């Protein structure tokens, strides 16, 4: 029985944690939230220098050639510090998509640049408030011309390249296309969102030049593969964020006195924090299995991805909101640091589709595999 | 990451497999491992036979020292044995409290001669033990007990009442905590004994539960004489001894396998809502997903615990969440499954009710599991205090003599 991360992976986790502790306090998230900066260039540069953007990129393309488990421990720490960087879009989504579906030319061209941090990439799926599906993707590619609208696209205002979910007009199947964001015919409108420490944009493509990727006949399955992969990685960020929220609530419950004693001695507070802890542990255990399935390309990959996402979204949403509740009035102020996790919990929880979508996906999978 | 055995574990597992294949009963009258809150008396003989076979092979107490009949094995070996045994229809449920709580307390506090006398018969299943702690006025606040013992020569005379005593009606011996000094604060006036359940003056009365089963008892003590030599620990230090027992309690009390997301799915496929199969209803699907994620979360939390054991480490605090999640889940899931059946949901006749009324039965017994072995609320306090390090609640009873505490009714 060895259902745990290895010593090397734990060391990597510590190393990332130390770096973030040093360079990415919540003051950094605040500075991005309060300014026009789109992300923390200093933190990003540090992550690049540690080689983390190339974690799972094979060595032949200049990456570290490590596996998904290493990416999971990194994700957990980025979540813990609410790091205002484009890691989830560039690494979990775009890099993994290019690794999976890029043509050999695309891999040769872009993976080394992603590993070295020369470029930032993103992934564009959502087009409206309706749940994205094989039927309603309206962004089209004909030949190498891209047309349509995507929103919200994470880091869309400044990413250098974008993997776009498109309808291939020729075959009428869903596919992925790679577009360079400085191409003509692309309009980028920065969006006002709940979490200004993470940039989001509306992208409008008008006859923009794009290259189709190698998704073969997979059609919508290729989108699901990308989303399931990212779901597990983002779930680890959510766990990091949830643990940070619980920790913040705990510290406050120990410091704050009311009616002559620490508020953490009241059962109303103790039980709330115990509930946070329980949800986090349940999520963590689901995520460990998700990590294992992602790493091994295991038979339960899709189910484990959905279960990780449902559990981690629930845990982070709950921990972030109850952290504010534990703080009382001060937790609702602009100056309090509770807001970063409250905002981030929704950004991460909705990024790949909400709980409704993922619970349904999960039960579809259970039915398909005849488990339930 | 993997779920594989190490080489040593694999070796042990194959030994256990071979032994079980040779020795485990092919079919049991009891219908497998039954609900410990609903024990049938006639099953005990069958259970004794099996227990003595296990003890002979050393599998009854794998982690115990050899002098007490154990194998001096590791916790993970103990887990491996249980995993393999669960593939068979073996009787059980009578010895868990004795071997899980009472005998470990004896081993820590009794004299070598006493352990020589009592440990092996308990291990073999010849003698059954029970634990006499809770009282009508002392449940979660177990140190608030009122059953008293007064010294008379070399004996103690016990008077009072215990309650929720599992298995008292078929037990040979019991461990008991009593008040020997009401003039000092409550934790300081307790003493701890073991006693013969057939002693004169002990009266055991079964308590009928909501579920109709009778496993718990009230036990009345009327001038019961216990020799001072059967005291464990010093006079007035019974709480210290009781803590040894209580530390083992959460290891011993679990929740049985219950109807889960898959049973709910089966039900949803058999009935309609809004003229469509209930399985296509989004609310039903959302609930199935939630309970699936909880069940998986518990399953893999266990794997994390086993991993720590396998590496010879102490499991992390995550192992404490099991009953907090599983007991309310039992109740909520059953309640939802009955809700889906509308008016028919009240029918508990297994001949008529869908899925042989498993949800109705589960709903009744779940109410007990949220209380037994630590209520939901006490378990949350434990997580908050021991895992998260939050302070204890203010204790108004700490510095007050027990007989001056307000008692209500």
Interface residues (C-beta under 8 A of the other chain):
Chain A: X1 X2 X3 X4 X5 X69 X246 X250 X253 X254 X261 X262 X264 X265 X266 X267 X269 X270 X271 X273 X274 X275 X277 X278 X281 X282 X283 X284 X285 X286 X288 X289 X291 X292 X295 X296 X306 X307 X310 X311 X314 X356 X358 X359 X360 X362 X363 X366 X367 X371 X372
Chain B: X1 X2 X3 X4 X5 X6 X9 X76 X261 X262 X265 X279 X282 X285 X286 X288 X289 X290 X292 X293 X294 X296 X297 X298 X299 X300 X301 X303 X304 X306 X307 X308 X309 X310 X318 X321 X324 X325 X377 X380 X381 X383 X384 X385 X387 X388 X389 X390 X391 X392 X393 X394
